[in-house]
Amino acid sequence: MQFGWYINDWANAAFSATVLTVFLGPYLTSVARNAADAAGDVHPLGLSVRAGSFFPYTVSFSVLISVAVMLLTGTVADRTGRHKELMCGFAYVGAVATMGMFLLDGDRYLLGGALLVVANIAYAVSVALSYAYLPGLASPDERDAVSSKGWAYGYAGGGLLLVVNLALFEGHDALGLSSGTAVRICLASAGLWWALFTIVPMLRLPSRAGATPERAAPVPDRPTAGSLRELARTLRSMRDHPLTLLYLGAFLCYNDGIQTVVSQASLYGSEELGMDQTSLVAAVLLVQIVAIGGALLLGRIARRYGAKRTILGSLVGWVVTVGLGYLMPAHRPAWFFALACMIGLVLGGSQALSRSLFSHLIPAGREAEYFAVYKVSDRGTSWMGPLVFGLAYQITGSYRSAIISLLVFFVIGFTVLATVPVRRAVEAVGNPVPERL
């Protein structure tokens, strides 16, 4: 069962790495510029937006919509016990939308924005449902290791596809392809990869996550209507667990910074640091490779020092990394690759340990609902980071100002997390307390 869960990360990481992190940001920005007026603006829905801000604004918009969809779907999943069906269904919606990005060319920036919205929402919901499996996959003392291994599988899968895409992009002339066509093939390949490997969790995972069959609730005749009431009750009941909410507040802040750095890194590298597409793909591939070791390394450190202290240490690493990114000289690929190594070292571990730590703070039998709220803290606040990033660029015209503005998320997140008494938080929800937290 663990293997099927690991392969689910292997499958969906292709969308995160190839689409969000590498190819779509610079490419959609270039498509938007093809459609821009003389002032450099595009006008989606009648609004005036600088072409360079269209991609981060679209990410923000997609994340805001995904909040409501995740909350409702997580409640439906716990109420019906159909976690796998919903998880894989959303995965295939996202995969089809991603494959549709092959049609993105010329000045079709609105098509690109629409496909990004659909794919990003589907990705968010599918991942949130996959998180709900973690409490049933490992004992409390094993969850940090299992979660870290899942992230490592994700980075390995995403990295492997990036190797193929890098070879394709580098050899596009020899294949008789334009660079734009090569990029569109790379985007579509992520959707195909996602769809093919999702077959494994479909075959290997049980339908219900977390709860054992004897605890499973019966399937109602109108699950959505009942789940709306159940969602309202869940959100109200979370007030009974203020320490869980405090942890979510900390995660809300620092993970927003992480998600924005990841989603805007290629845009920053291409527009501010003058990196070409080949350097961008190579840097992200380097992140993927280093992140495999980083996730496993931080998992081992957490085994000795506890997840909370390890996450706090990783946040210090993020502050240093963003600061160095702001000072990074342009047109210096070696420095850019060094920055990629720093990101990879702290990226996987900080997210894997955050996931496993939260799994201890969930009342038994409410895994999908609570992890949907957790992903709201992930996806729901990551609209703020791209929005701040986009506004900073809109005001200053500098991506350096945009990237340094993200420091506030790491600083606030560190401060709040340091105040969370995680041992008491685990006891408060009635779960067994691991030896180290």
Sequence and secondary structure as in RCSB ss.txt:
>XXXX:A:sequence
MQFGWYINDWANAAFSATVLTVFLGPYLTSVARNAADAAGDVHPLGLSVRAGSFFPYTVSFSVLISVAVMLLTGT
VADRTGRHKELMCGFAYVGAVATMGMFLLDGDRYLLGGALLVVANIAYAVSVALSYAYLPGLASPDERDAVSSKG
WAYGYAGGGLLLVVNLALFEGHDALGLSSGTAVRICLASAGLWWALFTIVPMLRLPSRAGATPERAAPVPDRPTA
GSLRELARTLRSMRDHPLTLLYLGAFLCYNDGIQTVVSQASLYGSEELGMDQTSLVAAVLLVQIVAIGGALLLGR
IARRYGAKRTILGSLVGWVVTVGLGYLMPAHRPAWFFALACMIGLVLGGSQALSRSLFSHLIPAGREAEYFAVYK
VSDRGTSWMGPLVFGLAYQITGSYRSAIISLLVFFVIGFTVLATVPVRRAVEAVGNPVPERL
>XXXX:A:secstr
 HHHHHHHHHHHHHIIIIIIIIIHHHHHHHHHHHT  TTSEE GGG  EEGGGHHHHHHHHHHHHHHHHHHHHHH
HHHHH  HHHHHHHHHHHHHHHHHGGGG  TT HHHHHHHHHHHHHHHHHHHHHHHTTHHHHS GGGHHHHHHHH
HHHHHHHHHHHHHHHHHHHHTTTTTT  HHHHHHHHHHHHHHHHHHHTHHHHHHS SS SS GGG     SSHHH
HHHHHHHHHHHHGGG HHHHHHHHHHHHHHHHHHHHHHHHHHHHHHTS   HHHHHHHHHHHHHHHHHHHHHHHH
HHHHH HHHHHHHHHHHHHHHHHHHHH  TT HHHHHHHHHHHHHHHHHHHHHHHHHHHTTS TT HHHHHHHHH
IIIIITTTHHHHHHHHHHHHHS HHHHHHTTHHHHHHHHHHHHT  HHHHHHHTT    S  
